[in-house]
């Protein structure tokens, strides 16, 4: 399974679309896509799976102010369980 990341920016809001499997190997790619965004939204509607490293990065981005949208139920549960708060 692979990871596909795209982004678009409008009105100072960068939306990063994450599709496929988010794991340790794809963390650098996601970090680069999110770098220096004035405001950041992560669209996770096409995220199929995420390992612990991927979930930790999503939580860190959320804690830094990123908005997570269309969070799949399994990721939402992992974020709640591992990090103690909802995205």
Secondary structure by P-SEA (a helix, b strand, c coil): cbbbbbbcccccbbbbbbcccccccaaaaaaaaaccccbbbbbccccccccaaaaaaaaaaaaaccccccccaaaaaaaaaaccccc
